């Protein structure tokens, strides 16, 4: 369609380390490539904690919104939000 532009999604994601069970919060445009980079140990801050499992994703068409949301998730209030949002997930993995 003339004049239309293809929008690019921006993702905020939460990974859970299978090794230490801690969370990692990040931002990406290519979500699966980014997960692959983490699990291939190409990210300095996460390479000692692999493998990772993606447990939560939010998508937006605006980069600034996604980066703001990432920052929020990294606050204590944001982590409380995620804990409540993922309560069923955490209950299921804790009962294994």
Buried (B, 14 or more C-beta within 10 A) or exposed (E): EEEEEEEEBBBBBBBBBEEEEEBBBBBBEEBEEBBEBBBEEEBEEBEEBBBBEBBBEBEBEEEEEBBBBBEBBEEEEBBEEBEEEBEEBBEEEEEE
